[in-house]
Amino acid sequence: MTKRTYHGLTLDRFQEEALDAIDEGHSVVVAAPTGTGKTLVADYLVDKAIEAHQQVIYTAPIKALSNQKFKDYKELFGSEKVGIMTGDVVMNPDAPLLIMTTEIFRNQVITEDPALQRVTHIIFDEIHWLNDEERGTVWEESIILAPAHMKILGLSATIANARQLVRWIESIREEKVSLIEEHRRIVPLEYYYYTKDTGLVTYDQLWRYYRQQIKSHHNSDGPLFSPTTHLDLIRTIHRKYLPTLYFVFSRKQCADKARELAGIANYLNHNEAIQVENAFLQQFGPEEEWSASTHQLKRLCTKGIAFHHAGLLPMQKAIVEELFLRRLIHVLYCTETFSVGINYPVKAVCFDSLNKFDGRNFRPLANHEFFQMSGRAGRRGLDEKGYSFALIDLNYMEKSPPPRFNIKRLEPLTSQFKLSYNTTLNLQATLSPEQIELYFQKSFAAFSYIQANEDLTSELKLINEKLADINQIVCEHAGAFTCPLKYHPKKKELDRLSRAYTTLGPRRQNRAYGREMARKIKTWKKLLNVNPQKCQNSKLTVCEQETKNMAKLQQHAAEIKKELISLPDQNSFLADFHFKLNHLRQMGYLRGEELLPRGECARHIYVQELLVTELIYSNIFDSLDDDQLNALLSSIDFESRKNDYFQRLQVLDWLPVQELEHYIQSVCGPDAVRYDPRVSVITYFWSKGLPFAEIQRLCNLDEGDIISVFRRTIDLLRQMRDAVKEPGLNQRLKICMDKLDRDEAAILEL
């Protein structure tokens, strides 16, 4: 049988199956390890759709991935065929292939955007982001509301409960969805742990060495083990295992470690270093115009070393990625986001730690996180094997043992569904009460609860049947003191207790513990005041085994009943919906069932919709100039990091905003409003036209984070322009956008 090919590549079995399913017109979910070639399935679908003059939407979880796909697909299909929409960027929106963040797609489907009528396919890249605590709701809403005429292609890393996910999609879309799973990696992966004392070892070897050392030095003072650093690990692997991605769960550490390595290592020859310098000149222009951070980055890159995280300027990220693809970067220190979708395979992946900070506290990496990141190792056609190395500190082995990761124990996807006021308004505007009830029943959460209920109920039924069978085998005396199995052990215990009580003597018998013993003896004598049955030994043996089984089953049944009671009510979302509708009625967004102008406006605002709408309907904007308005909007929904610092300069009067905040919170609770006035200072002076270097002196934010503040504000301004009907304000918002969308903050990398 001849193997199918596409673009000159011979396809793997799972790719062939996926392409066949697409040709048959099915929706498809492909779950396969990172780096096995899922992207090819998307390329084929896009290719086929463009040829048939259809329109495809490609959604990705993060802007970096959207931007990457935009660049890749422009090269593949030509720039006139590809558009992008990421909130702060809109280019070529009528193109046959439109790339967007999942948020944008969700906003289109929930407002029933007529532009979606032309779209025949929707690709959800990294569909397992449904599991993401912050943004999983967006994925769930997108899948529930995706119009029936669109076919879905979901791409994901290996999922523990892929079959459940597909059953859910089938149930809400009432269509066949093909699940294509691949568990085998094309390039096999090997996993090692590293310390300076042990070198590269397996998990079991690591523990064996640790226990031997503890045993032979159990009385010695001071630390038993040498401290191990990233430099030790890189020195160990640099001859055989480069290029490598070195994952560090801290931006500052990314840059620091890259600098430390550059102090002792250089992986490029003279000719390669010149290629790097030329790439920098091409990207950033003459050297005298570069920022200090660009100079620093170039110094590292000319040695084949770099770092990559969300705090870099967009153009800096772009050049690191370009040099990496050209194989001019041999060691790249990066944060976790580098493992999301962006296809940069390497020979080895290193972990500086197996714990990460999740915004609240440090926790071990989950199985799926570890395998997603490790999955970058092993380049198809280049490496026979890929390698994953984790740095370990033996001095903390007992206190914080390294997790033992197991691909067979991947955490199942769970729903993160949360209802926002924006969704509440859009559902109220577009669906009937019956459809709204159905909408909540369609959520992955409700589906999971119903399935869990069914599974637990049938498990309980099975247990009860087994208990009934056991009751047929054992006699009516089982478990009672008339049964020899229960009588004789208790009688022995009573005799032992009686002897112990006698030896106490009258004085101690009169004390509290003596009186307690006497009470126990009396009770047990009453219980054992029966003659046990006479049973054959063979029958006793059967009874003994079955009684043990019965106890286990009864305990299991009790646990299941507890679980059933703790399952959420599947109508809880509907109750929350009505709760939120009441808040919105109190605030004048609804009258009865009908949306009022405030409600219509808030339907089109996707961040802090209540605060933004109240600001639009107050007279606060009239008292601000354009720069102050930009400053105010940039503070909305801004979440600072732990050590963020801003210069304290009062750029506007916050009192009217605080009054609005208190009003919204009095109706909707403390979590309904989020803004941070401190960030407004940088946006105010950027809007006034100050150069970027001056802005940097006003805060300690990374350059990329400063740009992100301005781009998020532009995104919010664009949402407000879509939401308001008043021409004067519309024109003003456009002017505000133009004041922010300049120089470093303009999206140049696209």
Secondary structure, 3 states (H helix, E strand, C coil): CCCCEECCEECCHHHHHHHHHHHCCCEEEEECCCCCCCHHHHHHHHHHHHHCCCEEEEEECCHHHHHHHHHHHHHHHCHHHEEEECCCCEECCCCCEEEEEHHHHHHHHHCCCHHHHHEEEEEEECHHHHHCCCCHHHHHHHHHHCCCCCEEEEEECCCCCHHHHHHHHHHHHCCCEEEEECCCCCCCEEEEEEECCCEEECHHHHHHHHHHHHHHCCCCCCCCCCCCCHHHHHHHHCCCCCCEEEECCCHHHHHHHHHHHHCCCCCCCHHHHHHHHHHHHHHHCCHHHCCHHHHHHHHHHCCCEEEECCCCCHHHHHHHHHHHHCCCCCEEEECHHHHCCCCCCECEEEECCCEEECCCCEEECCHHHHHHHHCCECCCCCCCCEEEEEECCHHHCCCCCCCCCCHHHCCCCCCCCCCCHHHHHHHHHHCCHHHHHHHHHCCHHHHHHHHHHHHHHHHHHHHHHHHHHHHHHCCCCCCCCCCHHHHHHHHHHHHHHHHHHHHHHHHHHCCHHHHHHHHHHHHHHHHCCCCCCCCCHHHHHHHHHHHHHHHHHHHHHHHHHHHHHHCCCCCHHHHHHHHHHHHHHHCCCEECCEECHHHHHHCCCCCCHHHHHHHHHCCCHHHCCHHHHHHHHHHECCCCCCCCCECCCCCCCCHHHHHHHHHHHHHHCHHHCCECHHHHHHHHHHHCCCCHHHHHCCECCCHHHHHHHHHHHHHHHHHHHHHCCCHHHHHHHHHHHHHHCCHHHCCCCC
